[in-house]
Amino acid sequence: MMTPPSIPLAEKLRPTSLDEYLGQDHLVGEGAILRKTIDSGNIPSMILWGPPGVGKTTLASLVARKLKRPFHTLSAISSGVKDVREVIQRAKASGGNSILFIDEIHRFSKSQQDSLLGAVEKGIITLIGATTENPSFEVISPLLSRCQVYILQSLDVKDLKKLLDSGVHRLEKDTGKKIHVSETEALFRISGGDARKLLNALELAVYADENREVNVTNKEVLLVIQQNLAFYDKGGEMHYDVISAFIKSVRGSDPNAAVYYLARMIEGGEDPKFIARRLIILASEDIGNANPNALLLATNCFQAVTMIGMPESRIILSQTTTYLAASAKSNAAYLAIGKAQDLVRKTGDLPVPLAIRNAPTKLMREAGYGKDYKYSHDYDQHFAFQEFMPDDLSGKKLYDPADNARENEMRARLKGLWKDKYGY
């Protein structure tokens, strides 16, 4: 197997202008909001939020190039307050027209983010922060309020095909080989909408084949990726694979695998609050009413981790992880809200039954608002049989309790109250 060159294909194909930039048409396409702002020459400080490999870093550099402004970059992993202050001083010296790009800004501590505030507010620097995490949680409010948040999306198949064609053309030029991609499913699945992953996988597949004519197939791609996982992941993609394995192990009720992947994340320096937030989501999405205590424990875990910090937080995370993994599972609440939202999109704003409408004024009461409403607590078992759904949706069941001890009790109670109305 030939060794891929030191400069990755993804870096060679990094666009040099917005016209070459793939994806994010909702932001930088013709007439899009961010494109208009860039073309005006007066951009705000901003946070670019999106998954890895969708072009956050590239977009920041293209903006600086388009506006012909000094461009400074910092990584939140390796930079501190001192580095921030040095950049601010250089920006002042150059006339206060600089762009400061901070990759993984969610990893900056509160004090590090605080050190940016004055320079951003005074316009000494225009901040562009990149994050894969929700900035509402990870960026302090004073800084977030001074930034416009733009959400970047994973590349779609159309963009991935264009990128793949460019990658093949460049590799043919670099290697002198004739390259034919006969199957793309594995490449696209591995990429997950991540341009860097797609090009890394293509490059590995091509260099693994010693022939002058290379046929890229699903089988060959998967084989090469498995054999070269360390190289393929050197850019940090493993972070997302491990958190995925962690969540799926907890969901799959395997506390042993779950605590193993927890250890992988801890040893890799993952933010414990990031892990705790994922556990809160899982407690509701995958356990739900099968064990309501799961959400309480997960929420308390986040609070405890925030107060305690590492290394002791590993114990709290381990307790919560093993408890959630060993718990009964149900995704009934998760499915219910999905069905309900889909129903709302299809049916629109159907009229609320008059009996349960709010009636704060005499006119509303005279119009029948609140008339014949039955106050549940005035009835046996604190329940009165009445219609709560819009007329067109009467009897529509959205919450279907799963088959576990707690939700079977809930199902039995609901059936006893509603009889055959919802089919419980």
N, C-alpha and C positions, 0 to 999 in steps of 0.2 A: 504493500500500500504506500502510495506517495504521501508525503507529509504536506498538509495544506500550508500555504505561505503565512508569514507572520502577520501580514495585514489581511484581516478577514474580508470576505467578499462583501459583507454588509457595509463595511467602511468604504470600500472602493466605490460602491454604488450610492453612497450618501448623496442626495440631491444638492445642487448648488444654487437653485432658485426655486421660488414658490411654484413656478410652472412645471417643474419636474417632481414636485412633492406629491406623493400618492396618498389617497385617503383624506379623511376629514373635510370633505366637500362642504359639510354643514358649517364649517368654520372658515375655511380659506378658499372655497370654490368661488366661482364668478358671482359677485354680488353678496357673498356671505358676510356676516357681521364682523368677524376678525379681519377678513381680507380688506374690507372697507376701512377699518381702523388703521391697518398697516399702511394702506395706500395713502391715507391722510397724513402720514408721517408723525402722528402724535399718539403713541400707544400708552395705555395705562399699565401700572404694575399688574401682573397677572399670575394666576396659578393654573398650570396645565395638568389636569387630572385625567388619568387613563391607565389602562393596563400596560405592561412592558412591551416594547418593540413596536409602538404605534407612531413614533416620530416626535416625541416631546422634545428631546434634545435637539434634533434636527430642526424642528420648527423654530426653536429659540435662536439658533445660530443663523437661520435664514432671515428672521426678522431683523437681527442686528446687521446682517449684510445688506439687506434691502434699504435699511435706514442709514447705513454708513456710520454707525455709532460704535464707540469702543465696547468690546465685549469681554466680560470677565466671567470665568466659571469657577464654581466651588462644588465639591461633593460633600453632602452632609455627613457622610460616613467618616471622612478623613479631615474635615475642617472644623475649626472652633471659632470662638469669639474673636481671637486675635487675627485670624485670617480674614474674617468679615471686616474688621476695622481697617486692616491694611488695604483691602479693596476700596473701601469707602474713601480713604485718604487719597488713593490714586485717582479715584473718580473726581474728587474735589479738585485735584491738581490739573485734571484734564478739562475742567470747565463744567463738571456736573452733568454730563450728557451721556453717561455710561449705562450699559445694560449689564446687570449682574444675574447670571443664571445659576441657580442652586438646584442640583440634582438630588432627588430623594429628600426634599425639604421636610417631609414628615419625620425624618430622623433627627432634625434639629431640636434641641431642648428649648424650654421656654426662655431661658436666658439668652441663648443664641438667637432665637427669633426676636427677642426684645432689642437686641443690638442692631437690628435692621430698621426698626421703626422710624427713628429720627431721619435717617437718610432717605427713606422711602417717602415720608411725609413732606420733606423739604424739596424733593425732586432731585436730590444729588445723584441717586441711582434709580433706574427703573428696574424693578425686580421681576424676574420670571422664574417661578418655582415649579419644579416638576414633581409629581407625586403619584404613586399608585394607590394611595389610601385616601379615604374621604377627608378632604381638607376641613370640613366642619369639626372633625374630631382632632385632627393632627396639627392644625395651624391656629395659633392663638388669635382670639377675636379681634384685638386691635390691628393686627397685621392683615387678617382676612378681610376686615372692613375696608382696607385700603387697596385691595386687589380685586380684579375681575376674575372670576373662575370660569375657565373654559373646559368642557368635558370632551376628551378625545375617545374615539371608539376603535374597537378592534377592526382590522382591515377586512373587507368583505372579499368574496371569491374573485370578483372582477379585478380588484386591486392586486390580489395575490397572484393572479394569472399574469398581469402586466409585470409584476416584480419578478416572477419566475422566468418570463421571457428575457428580461434584462439580465438576470443572473446567468442564464444559459449562454447568451451572447457574449458576456464578459468572460465566462469560464472557457468558452471555445477560443477566444482571443488569447487568454493567458496560458492555456495548456496545449493548444494546437490540436485538441481532440474534436471529434464530431459527436455532439451530445443530442440525444433524443429522449425526451421525457414521455414515455408511453402511458404512465399511470401517475396521477397526481393526488389520489385520495390520502395516501400516507403522509405526503409532504404537507398537505393542507391541514390534516388532522393534528400532526405534530406541531405545526406552527401555532394553532389556536388563534389565528389572526395577528400573530407577532411576526413582523417582517424579518427581524434578526434571526429568529428561530428557523424560518423558512429558508433563508439564504445559507445559514450554517448547515442545515440538513442537506441541502442540494450540494454544497461544496464538499461535504464529507463523502457523499455518495459518488461524486465524480472522481475525487482523488483516490477513493478506495478501489476503483476499477482501473486495472493496468492496461486495458485495451485502448486502442486508438479511437475506436468507436464505442461510445458508452450509451447503454440503454437503461434509463432510470425507471425502476419498477417499484411497486409498493413493497414487495418482499425484500429487495435490496436495500431500500431506505431504512426499513425497520431493523434489519440485521446490522447495518452499519451504525445506526444510532445506538443500539444496545452495546455494541463493541466499543464505542467511543464516547460513552456517556460523560466521562470526566472532561474531555475536550469540549464536547457540545455544550456543557453546562458552565464553562469557565466564565461566562458573562453574568452568571448569577441566576439563570433560569430555574435552577434546582430549588430555590426558595419557594417557588409556586408549586412545584411538584411535591415537596415535603408537606406543605400546609394542606394540600389536597389529600395526600395520603393520611395525614393526621385526622382531618375531618371525616374522611370515609371510614377510617378505622373506628372512630367513636360511633358514627352512625351504624356501623356494622357490628356493634357490641363486642369489640375485641379490645379490652383494656390493655392487654400486653402490647399489641402493635401500637395502640394509641400512645402509651407512655414512652415507647421506643421513639416514635416520631417527635414526641414532645422533647425528649432528650436531644434529638438531632437539632431541633430548633434552638434550644437553650445553649447547646455547645457552639452553635453557629452564630450566637450573639443576637438572636431575634429579640425584638422588643416584646417584653412579657405582656404589655397592654394590648398589643396586636393579637396575641394568642388568646387572651382573656375575652376580647371582643368577639372573636370567632366562636368561642364557646357559648357566649350569650345568644348569638344568632342560632347556633345549633340546638341549644336547649329548647328554643321555641319551635324551630323548623322541624326538627327530627324527633323530639320527645313530646313536646306540647302537653296536652291534657292527659297523656298516659302517666305523667308524673309531674304535676305542676311545681313541685319543689325544685326541679332541675333548673328552672329559670331563676328562682330565688337564689339558689346556690351559685349559679354562674354570675349573676349580677353582684352578689357579695364577693365573689372571687375577684372581679374587676376592681371593686372598691379596695379590697385588701391588697391586691397587687400594686395599686396606685399608692397606697399608704406605706407599704413595706419596702418595695423595691427588691432588687436582686442582692445576694443570691437566695435569700429566704423565700422569695416568691415562687421559686421552683416547687416548693413543697405544697403551697396552696394550689398551684396549677396542676400538680400531680393528683391531689385529692379530688379536685373538680373533674379532671379528665377521666379518672378511673370511675368516679361515681356516674358521670354521664354515659360512659361506655357501657357500664353494667346495668343501666336503667332500662325499663321497658320503653319501646319506641312507638311513635305515632307522628305521621305528617298530616293528620286530618285538619288541623287548624291552618297549616300552610296551604293545603289544597283548597280549603274553604275560601280564603281571601282571594286566591287566584280565580276560582270560579265566580266569585262575587264581582270582582273587577271586570272580568270578561263579560259578565251579564250586563253590568252598567254600561260598558262600551257599546254593546249591541242594542240595548233598549233605551238608553238615554235617561233623562230626568223624568221618570214616571211620577204621577201625582201621589203624594203621601196621603194615606187614608185620613179623612176629615177628623175621625175620632181621636187620632193621636197627634194632630197638629197642635202647635203652640197657639194659645189664644190670649194674648196680653191686652187686647183692646175690646171694647164693647162691640164694635163693628165686626170684628172677627168672630166673636161669640155668636152674634146674630146670624152670621154667615154659616154657622154650623161647626166652626173650628172647636175641637175638643168635646163636642156633643156625643153622649153615649160612651165616653171613655170609661173603662172599668179599671179602677185603682186596684192593682193586683193584691195589695196587702189587706184589702177588705174581704178577701175571699179565702175559702178553705185551701190549705197548702200554699197560700200566697200566690194563687194562680187563677186567672179568669180567661176562659176561652174567648178569644177575640182576634180580629185580623190586624196584623202589623205590616204585612207586605202590601205594596201597591196591588190594585185589583188584578192587573194583568199577570202578576207573578204569584198569585195565591197558591200555596201548597208547594212552591219551589224549594227543594232541599239543597242547601249549599254546604252545610256542615254534616259530614257523615262520620260519626265516631268510629275509631279503629277498633280492632279486636284485641283488647287488653282489659285487665281487671277494672281499672278506673273508668275507662270510656264505655265499657259494657254496662257499668252502673249508670252512667250518664244516658246511654241509649235507652235503658229500661225506664228511667225517669221521664225522659222526653216522650217515649211511647205512651206511658201512663197518662201524661198531661195532654198530649196532642192527638192521641188515638191514631187514626189512619191519615191524618192531614198531611204529614210529611213523610210517611212511609218508614218510620222508625220501627 
